[in-house]
Amino acid sequence: MKFVHIADVHLDTPFKTISDRADIGIERRLEQREALKKVINYIKENNIEYLFISGDLYDQEYIRETSISFLNDLFKQIPNTNIYIAPGNHDPYLKNSFYATYAWNNNVKIFTNVVEKVEKDDVNIYGYGFNSFEMNDNQLENINIENKDKINILITHGDLNESKYNPIKLNELKEKGFDYVALGHIHKRDDKTNIVYPGSLISLGFDELGEHGMVAGEINNKELNKKFIKIDEREFVEYELDVSNILSEEELIEKINSIEGENKLFKIILVGYRNFPININIKLINKNIIKIKNNTKIKVEYKENNSTLKGLFIKKLNERKNNNLIDEKTYEEILEIAEQALGKK
Ligand SMILES: [Mn+2]
């Protein structure tokens, strides 16, 4: 049997915090839809019999019916594929959720928080999911493989660490003896041979670096073969830029705009000592750079000195800082303003 396993699509998530640019949300949501189309095309082209979706398919808070229809129309395009969904903590099977109320195509099976077993010719598929935003206990005690001769698969959304999200102990899960466990929840890909997190289908931000996609697998005579297939065209990349030798805002903007990488979305982290106040207008920056973080420090080029106005000022300022009358950040801001007002020397 051949399957595709995806998780953590988070359809309709707003992508609000990943960028300084206002238009990144709609752009990324378009890419989310493209990613889903790619999954469906792969299934069509390779006659995949099973699609496992291990939760967080959408964000309950933001999902719109139009997006559910988009999804269901894709599912209609693969009528010979059995689709199994185990709801997660972001898309729980609530009474008023689209899982419960929408007229899904008949090849779609949505699990609830009660363990169910679906029997197919050579495969038994077990699944359960969330029916609220938290699940403190797992359902493993309610699952026992009945027929070891068949291929046995478990689909769920959960955490292999202690948490409020269906915590499962890895050794207890291994003892159950599934041929494949299709997990979701952890957005970073994690492959423990036959217990697999495919990771989020597309990256949701700079805490999800690297490639993102799906797992395509095949189990024959109880032997598992699988591969990761990259689906997300984009890759989030963090890039550190030392500004210590950059002397003007123009030069800094030129340096930032020279950072290139095909299909990469950059977060630029400015480090080192700045020679001028940094406050870049994102409109002047190339589009593949979506966030700029300023971690630079002010360069102090003068010392305490009783004979100059600046030296005296620094002495007083240091006294205040040492007595905890001003914090580090305020201290740096004052220094920067002082340098502009009183000159470099
Ligand atoms: Mn998730």
Boltz pocket constraint, residues with backbone or C-beta under 6 A from the ligand:
constraints:
  - pocket:
      binder: B
      contacts: [[A, 8], [A, 10], [A, 55], [A, 56], [A, 88], [A, 90], [A, 185], [A, 186], [A, 187]]
      max_distance: 6.0
